[in-house]
Amino acid sequence: MKKYGLFLVLLAGVSWGAIGVFVKALNSCGMDAMQIVEAKTITAICAIGLIILIRDKRMFQFQLKHIWTFCGAGIAGVVLSNQLYYVTIRETSLSVAAVLLYTSPFFIMLFSAILFHEKITSIKVISLAMALAGCMMVSGIFEESAVLSFQGMAIGLCSGLGYGLFTIFSRYGINYGYPSLTIQFYSFVIAAIVGAFFTDFSQIREAMETDCIPVILATLGAGLLSTTIPCLAYTAGMRHMDNGKASIMVSVDPVVAILIGIVFYNEKPSVISALGMVLSIAAIVLINTDQREITKQP
């Protein structure tokens, strides 16, 4: 079961890393970031809801006293982290924003130690440092004149915190005994409701009217392949490992993103980016050598 969990978390990282393909396509059709987030979230709701209807309608059931877990994952983990990420891009740069977003494993490890009594081992710390350094190298932050400001850095760190809280709130849902489908369905429902207040639906309509088929295909790709599948895989994989380990392993997604850029967009990675990819992969290999990890739930 441990290998099954490793596969699921890595699958989540690969799928998340592929979202750039669909985002680029939707951007070219005239859709901005928040509209893309809302469209893919609604798509994920429809997909997960259909799966639940087919598999077991009882997975729609939940206790009202546990709704805070879905609200936390949906609001902090989806809406807030995305909004803050886009603000960080505006205040700094894309590369700086990406690095700050990927500080999330640090917050996950810290909160998991406090809330779930997960051990912070030396291998975890080294692997986290390697993964973050690899992300910095892959992002190109060392190769350009990085735009830094206190406000931008603070907002970026908050985006990483929000991103990490998705894991923390999902863990509570797992510990309460909810299936991955239930956790993700209601998290996305909450996210879609809150996100609707920040979404310009007229922009989505105009994009549909102009390039209907490409918009539909790209939205399905973003909503199914890079949202539904990775979120379900990640939550399911978390049942077989602790939060800190899962968060480090899923950091493979920036590596996948740059590989996609090479294959599909003829982007040529620099030596530093290539070294960053190697370092990120080495972090994943290292974290899986920690024999002190336990696979039972905290």
Phi and psi restraints in degrees (value plus and minus 20) as a CYANA .aco file:
   2 LYS   PHI     -83.6   -43.6
   2 LYS   PSI     -64.2   -24.2
   3 LYS   PHI     -83.8   -43.8
   3 LYS   PSI     -54.6   -14.6
   4 TYR   PHI     -83.4   -43.4
   4 TYR   PSI     -62.1   -22.1
   5 GLY   PHI     -85.4   -45.4
   5 GLY   PSI     -60.3   -20.3
   6 LEU   PHI     -81.6   -41.6
   6 LEU   PSI     -63.1   -23.1
   7 PHE   PHI     -82.0   -42.0
   7 PHE   PSI     -63.3   -23.3
   8 LEU   PHI     -84.7   -44.7
   8 LEU   PSI     -63.4   -23.4
   9 VAL   PHI     -87.1   -47.1
   9 VAL   PSI     -60.4   -20.4
  10 LEU   PHI     -85.7   -45.7
  10 LEU   PSI     -58.3   -18.3
  11 LEU   PHI     -80.3   -40.3
  11 LEU   PSI     -60.7   -20.7
  12 ALA   PHI     -82.0   -42.0
  12 ALA   PSI     -64.8   -24.8
  13 GLY   PHI     -82.3   -42.3
  13 GLY   PSI     -63.0   -23.0
  14 VAL   PHI     -83.9   -43.9
  14 VAL   PSI     -64.2   -24.2
  15 SER   PHI     -86.8   -46.8
  15 SER   PSI     -61.8   -21.8
  16 TRP   PHI     -82.8   -42.8
  16 TRP   PSI     -58.6   -18.6
  17 GLY   PHI     -86.1   -46.1
  17 GLY   PSI     -42.5    -2.5
  18 ALA   PHI    -103.2   -63.2
  18 ALA   PSI     -24.7    15.3
  19 ILE   PHI     -85.4   -45.4
  19 ILE   PSI     -42.9    -2.9
  20 GLY   PHI     -77.3   -37.3
  20 GLY   PSI     -53.5   -13.5
  21 VAL   PHI     -79.9   -39.9
  21 VAL   PSI     -65.9   -25.9
  22 PHE   PHI     -96.3   -56.3
  22 PHE   PSI     -55.2   -15.2
  23 VAL   PHI     -84.4   -44.4
  23 VAL   PSI     -63.2   -23.2
  24 LYS   PHI     -79.1   -39.1
  24 LYS   PSI     -62.2   -22.2
  25 ALA   PHI     -84.9   -44.9
  25 ALA   PSI     -63.2   -23.2
  26 LEU   PHI     -90.8   -50.8
  26 LEU   PSI     -55.5   -15.5
  27 ASN   PHI     -80.1   -40.1
  27 ASN   PSI     -61.8   -21.8
  28 SER   PHI     -87.8   -47.8
  28 SER   PSI     -40.2    -0.2
  29 CYS   PHI    -110.9   -70.9
  29 CYS   PSI     -19.7    20.3
  30 GLY   PHI      80.1   120.1
  30 GLY   PSI      -7.4    32.6
  31 MET   PHI    -119.0   -79.0
  31 MET   PSI     113.9   153.9
  32 ASP   PHI    -109.2   -69.2
  32 ASP   PSI     156.1   196.1
  33 ALA   PHI     -76.3   -36.3
  33 ALA   PSI     -71.5   -31.5
  34 MET   PHI     -85.5   -45.5
  34 MET   PSI     -54.8   -14.8
  35 GLN   PHI     -87.0   -47.0
  35 GLN   PSI     -56.2   -16.2
  36 ILE   PHI     -86.6   -46.6
  36 ILE   PSI     -64.1   -24.1
  37 VAL   PHI     -78.9   -38.9
  37 VAL   PSI     -66.3   -26.3
  38 GLU   PHI     -85.9   -45.9
  38 GLU   PSI     -62.0   -22.0
  39 ALA   PHI     -84.3   -44.3
  39 ALA   PSI     -63.7   -23.7
  40 LYS   PHI     -92.4   -52.4
  40 LYS   PSI     -50.2   -10.2
  41 THR   PHI     -87.8   -47.8
  41 THR   PSI     -63.6   -23.6
  42 ILE   PHI     -84.3   -44.3
  42 ILE   PSI     -58.9   -18.9
  43 THR   PHI     -81.1   -41.1
  43 THR   PSI     -63.4   -23.4
  44 ALA   PHI     -83.6   -43.6
  44 ALA   PSI     -59.4   -19.4
  45 ILE   PHI     -79.5   -39.5
  45 ILE   PSI     -66.9   -26.9
  46 CYS   PHI     -81.8   -41.8
  46 CYS   PSI     -63.2   -23.2
  47 ALA   PHI     -85.8   -45.8
  47 ALA   PSI     -68.5   -28.5
  48 ILE   PHI     -87.4   -47.4
  48 ILE   PSI     -59.2   -19.2
  49 GLY   PHI     -80.9   -40.9
  49 GLY   PSI     -60.0   -20.0
  50 LEU   PHI     -85.9   -45.9
  50 LEU   PSI     -60.5   -20.5
  51 ILE   PHI     -82.4   -42.4
  51 ILE   PSI     -62.5   -22.5
  52 ILE   PHI     -84.1   -44.1
  52 ILE   PSI     -62.4   -22.4
  53 LEU   PHI     -79.0   -39.0
  53 LEU   PSI     -58.1   -18.1
  54 ILE   PHI     -96.8   -56.8
  54 ILE   PSI     -62.5   -22.5
  55 ARG   PHI    -101.2   -61.2
  55 ARG   PSI     -76.5   -36.5
  56 ASP   PHI    -187.3  -147.3
  56 ASP   PSI      89.0   129.0
  57 LYS   PHI     -83.6   -43.6
  57 LYS   PSI     -39.5     0.5
  58 ARG   PHI     -85.4   -45.4
  58 ARG   PSI     -37.7     2.3
  59 MET   PHI     -91.1   -51.1
  59 MET   PSI     -29.0    11.0
  60 PHE   PHI     -96.2   -56.2
  60 PHE   PSI     -36.3     3.7
  61 GLN   PHI     -99.2   -59.2
  61 GLN   PSI     121.7   161.7
  62 PHE   PHI    -176.1  -136.1
  62 PHE   PSI     139.1   179.1
  63 GLN   PHI    -106.5   -66.5
  63 GLN   PSI     112.3   152.3
  64 LEU   PHI     -76.9   -36.9
  64 LEU   PSI     -50.5   -10.5
  65 LYS   PHI     -88.0   -48.0
  65 LYS   PSI     -34.2     5.8
  66 HIS   PHI    -121.4   -81.4
  66 HIS   PSI     -14.9    25.1
  67 ILE   PHI     -83.3   -43.3
  67 ILE   PSI     -43.2    -3.2
  68 TRP   PHI     -81.4   -41.4
  68 TRP   PSI     -48.5    -8.5
  69 THR   PHI     -88.0   -48.0
  69 THR   PSI     -60.4   -20.4
  70 PHE   PHI     -91.1   -51.1
  70 PHE   PSI     -57.8   -17.8
  71 CYS   PHI     -84.2   -44.2
  71 CYS   PSI     -62.5   -22.5
  72 GLY   PHI     -83.0   -43.0
  72 GLY   PSI     -66.9   -26.9
  73 ALA   PHI     -85.8   -45.8
  73 ALA   PSI     -59.7   -19.7
  74 GLY   PHI     -94.4   -54.4
  74 GLY   PSI     -66.0   -26.0
  75 ILE   PHI     -97.7   -57.7
  75 ILE   PSI     -72.9   -32.9
  76 ALA   PHI     -96.4   -56.4
  76 ALA   PSI     -65.0   -25.0
  77 GLY   PHI     -98.3   -58.3
  77 GLY   PSI     -44.9    -4.9
  78 VAL   PHI    -132.3   -92.3
  78 VAL   PSI     -84.0   -44.0
  79 VAL   PHI     -88.8   -48.8
  79 VAL   PSI     -75.1   -35.1
  80 LEU   PHI     -83.5   -43.5
  80 LEU   PSI     -66.6   -26.6
  81 SER   PHI     -82.7   -42.7
  81 SER   PSI     -59.0   -19.0
  82 ASN   PHI     -87.6   -47.6
  82 ASN   PSI     -65.8   -25.8
  83 GLN   PHI     -80.0   -40.0
  83 GLN   PSI     -67.7   -27.7
  84 LEU   PHI     -86.2   -46.2
  84 LEU   PSI     -53.9   -13.9
  85 TYR   PHI     -83.2   -43.2
  85 TYR   PSI     -63.6   -23.6
  86 TYR   PHI     -88.6   -48.6
  86 TYR   PSI     -55.5   -15.5
  87 VAL   PHI     -86.2   -46.2
  87 VAL   PSI     -59.4   -19.4
  88 THR   PHI     -82.2   -42.2
  88 THR   PSI     -60.8   -20.8
  89 ILE   PHI     -79.3   -39.3
  89 ILE   PSI     -61.9   -21.9
  90 ARG   PHI     -88.4   -48.4
  90 ARG   PSI     -57.2   -17.2
  91 GLU   PHI    -101.6   -61.6
  91 GLU   PSI     -47.3    -7.3
  92 THR   PHI    -143.3  -103.3
  92 THR   PSI    -122.8   -82.8
  93 SER   PHI    -178.0  -138.0
  93 SER   PSI     148.8   188.8
  94 LEU   PHI     -82.2   -42.2
  94 LEU   PSI     -62.3   -22.3
  95 SER   PHI     -87.3   -47.3
  95 SER   PSI     -64.0   -24.0
  96 VAL   PHI     -83.7   -43.7
  96 VAL   PSI     -62.3   -22.3
  97 ALA   PHI     -81.5   -41.5
  97 ALA   PSI     -60.1   -20.1
  98 ALA   PHI     -84.7   -44.7
  98 ALA   PSI     -62.9   -22.9
  99 VAL   PHI     -83.9   -43.9
  99 VAL   PSI     -64.2   -24.2
 100 LEU   PHI     -85.8   -45.8
 100 LEU   PSI     -56.2   -16.2
 101 LEU   PHI     -81.5   -41.5
 101 LEU   PSI     -57.6   -17.6
 102 TYR   PHI    -106.2   -66.2
 102 TYR   PSI       0.3    40.3
 103 THR   PHI    -103.4   -63.4
 103 THR   PSI     -22.1    17.9
 104 SER   PHI     -74.7   -34.7
 104 SER   PSI     -59.2   -19.2
 105 PRO   PHI     -78.5   -38.5
 105 PRO   PSI     -51.1   -11.1
 106 PHE   PHI     -82.9   -42.9
 106 PHE   PSI     -67.9   -27.9
 107 PHE   PHI     -85.2   -45.2
 107 PHE   PSI     -59.1   -19.1
 108 ILE   PHI     -83.0   -43.0
 108 ILE   PSI     -65.4   -25.4
 109 MET   PHI     -83.2   -43.2
 109 MET   PSI     -61.7   -21.7
 110 LEU   PHI     -86.1   -46.1
 110 LEU   PSI     -71.0   -31.0
 111 PHE   PHI     -85.5   -45.5
 111 PHE   PSI     -55.3   -15.3
 112 SER   PHI     -87.3   -47.3
 112 SER   PSI     -54.9   -14.9
 113 ALA   PHI     -87.2   -47.2
 113 ALA   PSI     -59.4   -19.4
 114 ILE   PHI     -96.6   -56.6
 114 ILE   PSI     -67.1   -27.1
 115 LEU   PHI    -107.2   -67.2
 115 LEU   PSI     -54.5   -14.5
 116 PHE   PHI    -137.5   -97.5
 116 PHE   PSI     -14.8    25.2
 117 HIS   PHI      37.7    77.7
 117 HIS   PSI      16.6    56.6
 118 GLU   PHI     -98.4   -58.4
 118 GLU   PSI     121.1   161.1
 119 LYS   PHI     -95.6   -55.6
 119 LYS   PSI     116.6   156.6
 120 ILE   PHI    -115.7   -75.7
 120 ILE   PSI      75.7   115.7
 121 THR   PHI    -105.9   -65.9
 121 THR   PSI     143.5   183.5
 122 SER   PHI     -83.5   -43.5
 122 SER   PSI     -56.2   -16.2
 123 ILE   PHI     -86.9   -46.9
 123 ILE   PSI     -57.4   -17.4
 124 LYS   PHI     -81.3   -41.3
 124 LYS   PSI     -65.5   -25.5
 125 VAL   PHI     -84.6   -44.6
 125 VAL   PSI     -65.0   -25.0
 126 ILE   PHI     -84.7   -44.7
 126 ILE   PSI     -62.8   -22.8
 127 SER   PHI     -84.1   -44.1
 127 SER   PSI     -59.8   -19.8
 128 LEU   PHI     -83.2   -43.2
 128 LEU   PSI     -63.7   -23.7
 129 ALA   PHI     -83.2   -43.2
 129 ALA   PSI     -61.2   -21.2
 130 MET   PHI     -85.3   -45.3
 130 MET   PSI     -63.0   -23.0
 131 ALA   PHI     -84.6   -44.6
 131 ALA   PSI     -62.3   -22.3
 132 LEU   PHI     -87.5   -47.5
 132 LEU   PSI     -61.8   -21.8
 133 ALA   PHI     -83.6   -43.6
 133 ALA   PSI     -60.7   -20.7
 134 GLY   PHI     -82.8   -42.8
 134 GLY   PSI     -60.9   -20.9
 135 CYS   PHI     -83.2   -43.2
 135 CYS   PSI     -61.2   -21.2
 136 MET   PHI     -82.3   -42.3
 136 MET   PSI     -60.5   -20.5
 137 MET   PHI     -90.8   -50.8
 137 MET   PSI     -61.5   -21.5
 138 VAL   PHI     -85.7   -45.7
 138 VAL   PSI     -56.4   -16.4
 139 SER   PHI     -88.2   -48.2
 139 SER   PSI     -40.4    -0.4
 140 GLY   PHI      67.6   107.6
 140 GLY   PSI      -6.0    34.0
 141 ILE   PHI     -83.9   -43.9
 141 ILE   PSI     -46.0    -6.0
 142 PHE   PHI    -106.2   -66.2
 142 PHE   PSI     -26.0    14.0
 143 GLU   PHI    -128.9   -88.9
 143 GLU   PSI     -18.4    21.6
 144 GLU   PHI    -157.0  -117.0
 144 GLU   PSI     149.0   189.0
 145 SER   PHI     -98.5   -58.5
 145 SER   PSI      73.0   113.0
 146 ALA   PHI     -83.7   -43.7
 146 ALA   PSI     114.9   154.9
 147 VAL   PHI    -111.9   -71.9
 147 VAL   PSI      93.0   133.0
 148 LEU   PHI    -142.6  -102.6
 148 LEU   PSI     121.1   161.1
 149 SER   PHI    -170.4  -130.4
 149 SER   PSI     133.3   173.3
 150 PHE   PHI     -80.3   -40.3
 150 PHE   PSI     -64.4   -24.4
 151 GLN   PHI     -82.4   -42.4
 151 GLN   PSI     -65.1   -25.1
 152 GLY   PHI     -83.7   -43.7
 152 GLY   PSI     -61.6   -21.6
 153 MET   PHI     -84.3   -44.3
 153 MET   PSI     -62.4   -22.4
 154 ALA   PHI     -84.4   -44.4
 154 ALA   PSI     -65.1   -25.1
 155 ILE   PHI     -85.0   -45.0
 155 ILE   PSI     -59.8   -19.8
 156 GLY   PHI     -83.0   -43.0
 156 GLY   PSI     -61.2   -21.2
 157 LEU   PHI     -83.5   -43.5
 157 LEU   PSI     -56.0   -16.0
 158 CYS   PHI     -87.5   -47.5
 158 CYS   PSI     -52.4   -12.4
 159 SER   PHI     -86.5   -46.5
 159 SER   PSI     -58.3   -18.3
 160 GLY   PHI     -85.2   -45.2
 160 GLY   PSI     -58.8   -18.8
 161 LEU   PHI     -82.4   -42.4
 161 LEU   PSI     -67.2   -27.2
 162 GLY   PHI     -81.2   -41.2
 162 GLY   PSI     -61.9   -21.9
 163 TYR   PHI     -81.4   -41.4
 163 TYR   PSI     -60.4   -20.4
 164 GLY   PHI     -89.3   -49.3
 164 GLY   PSI     -52.1   -12.1
 165 LEU   PHI     -86.3   -46.3
 165 LEU   PSI     -41.6    -1.6
 166 PHE   PHI     -77.9   -37.9
 166 PHE   PSI     -63.2   -23.2
 167 THR   PHI     -87.1   -47.1
 167 THR   PSI     -63.7   -23.7
 168 ILE   PHI     -83.5   -43.5
 168 ILE   PSI     -69.2   -29.2
 169 PHE   PHI     -87.4   -47.4
 169 PHE   PSI     -54.9   -14.9
 170 SER   PHI     -84.4   -44.4
 170 SER   PSI     -56.8   -16.8
 171 ARG   PHI     -82.7   -42.7
 171 ARG   PSI     -59.2   -19.2
 172 TYR   PHI     -81.8   -41.8
 172 TYR   PSI     -62.5   -22.5
 173 GLY   PHI     -79.9   -39.9
 173 GLY   PSI     -61.3   -21.3
 174 ILE   PHI     -83.0   -43.0
 174 ILE   PSI     -64.9   -24.9
 175 ASN   PHI     -86.7   -46.7
 175 ASN   PSI     -45.0    -5.0
 176 TYR   PHI    -100.2   -60.2
 176 TYR   PSI     -25.1    14.9
 177 GLY   PHI      74.0   114.0
 177 GLY   PSI      -8.0    32.0
 178 TYR   PHI    -101.6   -61.6
 178 TYR   PSI     121.4   161.4
 179 PRO   PHI     -86.0   -46.0
 179 PRO   PSI     138.5   178.5
 180 SER   PHI     -77.8   -37.8
 180 SER   PSI     -57.7   -17.7
 181 LEU   PHI     -81.8   -41.8
 181 LEU   PSI     -62.4   -22.4
 182 THR   PHI     -85.8   -45.8
 182 THR   PSI     -65.5   -25.5
 183 ILE   PHI     -80.0   -40.0
 183 ILE   PSI     -68.7   -28.7
 184 GLN   PHI     -89.5   -49.5
 184 GLN   PSI     -59.1   -19.1
 185 PHE   PHI     -79.9   -39.9
 185 PHE   PSI     -72.1   -32.1
 186 TYR   PHI     -94.8   -54.8
 186 TYR   PSI     -48.3    -8.3
 187 SER   PHI     -83.8   -43.8
 187 SER   PSI     -62.5   -22.5
 188 PHE   PHI     -92.3   -52.3
 188 PHE   PSI     -53.8   -13.8
 189 VAL   PHI     -81.6   -41.6
 189 VAL   PSI     -67.8   -27.8
 190 ILE   PHI     -81.1   -41.1
 190 ILE   PSI     -63.7   -23.7
 191 ALA   PHI     -82.0   -42.0
 191 ALA   PSI     -60.9   -20.9
 192 ALA   PHI     -86.9   -46.9
 192 ALA   PSI     -59.6   -19.6
 193 ILE   PHI     -84.2   -44.2
 193 ILE   PSI     -67.8   -27.8
 194 VAL   PHI     -88.6   -48.6
 194 VAL   PSI     -61.7   -21.7
 195 GLY   PHI     -84.4   -44.4
 195 GLY   PSI     -45.1    -5.1
 196 ALA   PHI     -80.3   -40.3
 196 ALA   PSI     -48.2    -8.2
 197 PHE   PHI     -92.3   -52.3
 197 PHE   PSI     -36.9     3.1
 198 PHE   PHI    -131.2   -91.2
 198 PHE   PSI     -14.4    25.6
 199 THR   PHI    -125.0   -85.0
 199 THR   PSI     115.1   155.1
 200 ASP   PHI    -114.1   -74.1
 200 ASP   PSI      72.0   112.0
 201 PHE   PHI     -87.4   -47.4
 201 PHE   PSI     -42.3    -2.3
 202 SER   PHI     -85.4   -45.4
 202 SER   PSI     -51.1   -11.1
 203 GLN   PHI     -86.8   -46.8
 203 GLN   PSI     -59.3   -19.3
 204 ILE   PHI     -86.2   -46.2
 204 ILE   PSI     -62.7   -22.7
 205 ARG   PHI     -82.3   -42.3
 205 ARG   PSI     -63.5   -23.5
 206 GLU   PHI     -84.0   -44.0
 206 GLU   PSI     -59.0   -19.0
 207 ALA   PHI     -84.9   -44.9
 207 ALA   PSI     -60.0   -20.0
 208 MET   PHI     -83.9   -43.9
 208 MET   PSI     -60.3   -20.3
 209 GLU   PHI     -89.3   -49.3
 209 GLU   PSI     -50.6   -10.6
 210 THR   PHI    -104.1   -64.1
 210 THR   PSI     -68.2   -28.2
 211 ASP   PHI    -153.9  -113.9
 211 ASP   PSI      50.9    90.9
 212 CYS   PHI     -78.0   -38.0
 212 CYS   PSI     -77.0   -37.0
 213 ILE   PHI     -82.5   -42.5
 213 ILE   PSI     -70.2   -30.2
 214 PRO   PHI     -78.9   -38.9
 214 PRO   PSI     -59.0   -19.0
 215 VAL   PHI     -85.9   -45.9
 215 VAL   PSI     -63.7   -23.7
 216 ILE   PHI     -82.4   -42.4
 216 ILE   PSI     -67.3   -27.3
 217 LEU   PHI     -84.3   -44.3
 217 LEU   PSI     -63.6   -23.6
 218 ALA   PHI     -87.7   -47.7
 218 ALA   PSI     -57.0   -17.0
 219 THR   PHI     -87.0   -47.0
 219 THR   PSI     -61.3   -21.3
 220 LEU   PHI     -83.2   -43.2
 220 LEU   PSI     -60.5   -20.5
 221 GLY   PHI     -83.2   -43.2
 221 GLY   PSI     -66.6   -26.6
 222 ALA   PHI     -86.0   -46.0
 222 ALA   PSI     -60.7   -20.7
 223 GLY   PHI     -97.6   -57.6
 223 GLY   PSI     -53.0   -13.0
 224 LEU   PHI    -116.9   -76.9
 224 LEU   PSI     -79.7   -39.7
 225 LEU   PHI     -92.2   -52.2
 225 LEU   PSI     -53.8   -13.8
 226 SER   PHI    -134.3   -94.3
 226 SER   PSI     -10.3    29.7
 227 THR   PHI    -152.7  -112.7
 227 THR   PSI     -81.7   -41.7
 228 THR   PHI     -81.8   -41.8
 228 THR   PSI     -74.9   -34.9
 229 ILE   PHI     -81.6   -41.6
 229 ILE   PSI     -70.5   -30.5
 230 PRO   PHI     -85.8   -45.8
 230 PRO   PSI     -57.9   -17.9
 231 CYS   PHI     -85.3   -45.3
 231 CYS   PSI     -63.2   -23.2
 232 LEU   PHI     -86.8   -46.8
 232 LEU   PSI     -62.3   -22.3
 233 ALA   PHI     -84.5   -44.5
 233 ALA   PSI     -62.5   -22.5
 234 TYR   PHI     -84.6   -44.6
 234 TYR   PSI     -66.1   -26.1
 235 THR   PHI     -84.7   -44.7
 235 THR   PSI     -60.7   -20.7
 236 ALA   PHI     -86.9   -46.9
 236 ALA   PSI     -60.4   -20.4
 237 GLY   PHI     -85.1   -45.1
 237 GLY   PSI     -51.1   -11.1
 238 MET   PHI     -83.4   -43.4
 238 MET   PSI     -38.6     1.4
 239 ARG   PHI     -89.5   -49.5
 239 ARG   PSI     -36.8     3.2
 240 HIS   PHI    -134.0   -94.0
 240 HIS   PSI     -12.1    27.9
 241 MET   PHI    -177.9  -137.9
 241 MET   PSI     148.6   188.6
 242 ASP   PHI    -103.4   -63.4
 242 ASP   PSI     148.5   188.5
 243 ASN   PHI     -82.4   -42.4
 243 ASN   PSI     -63.3   -23.3
 244 GLY   PHI     -80.9   -40.9
 244 GLY   PSI     -65.0   -25.0
 245 LYS   PHI     -85.0   -45.0
 245 LYS   PSI     -63.7   -23.7
 246 ALA   PHI     -81.4   -41.4
 246 ALA   PSI     -61.7   -21.7
 247 SER   PHI     -86.8   -46.8
 247 SER   PSI     -52.9   -12.9
 248 ILE   PHI     -93.7   -53.7
 248 ILE   PSI     -61.7   -21.7
 249 MET   PHI     -84.8   -44.8
 249 MET   PSI     -56.7   -16.7
 250 VAL   PHI     -93.9   -53.9
 250 VAL   PSI     -27.7    12.3
 251 SER   PHI     -90.8   -50.8
 251 SER   PSI     -13.7    26.3
 252 VAL   PHI     -87.9   -47.9
 252 VAL   PSI     -35.3     4.7
 253 ASP   PHI     -84.5   -44.5
 253 ASP   PSI     -53.1   -13.1
 254 PRO   PHI     -86.5   -46.5
 254 PRO   PSI     -48.9    -8.9
 255 VAL   PHI     -85.6   -45.6
 255 VAL   PSI     -63.6   -23.6
 256 VAL   PHI     -82.3   -42.3
 256 VAL   PSI     -60.8   -20.8
 257 ALA   PHI     -80.3   -40.3
 257 ALA   PSI     -63.2   -23.2
 258 ILE   PHI     -92.5   -52.5
 258 ILE   PSI     -52.7   -12.7
 259 LEU   PHI     -84.9   -44.9
 259 LEU   PSI     -59.1   -19.1
 260 ILE   PHI     -84.5   -44.5
 260 ILE   PSI     -59.5   -19.5
 261 GLY   PHI     -80.9   -40.9
 261 GLY   PSI     -57.5   -17.5
 262 ILE   PHI     -88.5   -48.5
 262 ILE   PSI     -66.5   -26.5
 263 VAL   PHI     -93.7   -53.7
 263 VAL   PSI     -65.4   -25.4
 264 PHE   PHI    -117.8   -77.8
 264 PHE   PSI     -44.5    -4.5
 265 TYR   PHI    -141.5  -101.5
 265 TYR   PSI      -8.7    31.3
 266 ASN   PHI      34.6    74.6
 266 ASN   PSI      13.1    53.1
 267 GLU   PHI    -100.1   -60.1
 267 GLU   PSI     116.4   156.4
 268 LYS   PHI    -124.6   -84.6
 268 LYS   PSI      95.2   135.2
 269 PRO   PHI     -91.7   -51.7
 269 PRO   PSI     126.9   166.9
 270 SER   PHI    -100.3   -60.3
 270 SER   PSI     152.5   192.5
 271 VAL   PHI     -80.9   -40.9
 271 VAL   PSI     -60.3   -20.3
 272 ILE   PHI     -84.9   -44.9
 272 ILE   PSI     -62.0   -22.0
 273 SER   PHI     -82.4   -42.4
 273 SER   PSI     -61.6   -21.6
 274 ALA   PHI     -83.7   -43.7
 274 ALA   PSI     -61.7   -21.7
 275 LEU   PHI     -84.9   -44.9
 275 LEU   PSI     -56.1   -16.1
 276 GLY   PHI     -83.6   -43.6
 276 GLY   PSI     -59.3   -19.3
 277 MET   PHI     -81.6   -41.6
 277 MET   PSI     -65.0   -25.0
 278 VAL   PHI     -82.5   -42.5
 278 VAL   PSI     -62.1   -22.1
 279 LEU   PHI     -85.2   -45.2
 279 LEU   PSI     -60.9   -20.9
 280 SER   PHI     -84.3   -44.3
 280 SER   PSI     -63.6   -23.6
 281 ILE   PHI     -86.0   -46.0
 281 ILE   PSI     -59.3   -19.3
 282 ALA   PHI     -82.2   -42.2
 282 ALA   PSI     -55.0   -15.0
 283 ALA   PHI     -83.1   -43.1
 283 ALA   PSI     -59.6   -19.6
 284 ILE   PHI     -87.2   -47.2
 284 ILE   PSI     -61.1   -21.1
 285 VAL   PHI     -83.8   -43.8
 285 VAL   PSI     -63.4   -23.4
 286 LEU   PHI     -84.1   -44.1
 286 LEU   PSI     -64.1   -24.1
 287 ILE   PHI     -83.1   -43.1
 287 ILE   PSI     -44.7    -4.7
 288 ASN   PHI    -106.0   -66.0
 288 ASN   PSI     -18.9    21.1
 289 THR   PHI    -115.8   -75.8
 289 THR   PSI     -24.2    15.8
 290 ASP   PHI     -95.9   -55.9
 290 ASP   PSI      80.6   120.6
 291 GLN   PHI     -93.1   -53.1
 291 GLN   PSI     -29.0    11.0
 292 ARG   PHI    -103.8   -63.8
 292 ARG   PSI     -24.7    15.3
 293 GLU   PHI     -88.1   -48.1
 293 GLU   PSI     125.9   165.9
 294 ILE   PHI    -137.6   -97.6
 294 ILE   PSI     129.5   169.5
 295 THR   PHI    -123.8   -83.8
 295 THR   PSI     -24.1    15.9
 296 LYS   PHI     -99.5   -59.5
 296 LYS   PSI     141.0   181.0
 297 GLN   PHI     -93.2   -53.2
 297 GLN   PSI     125.7   165.7
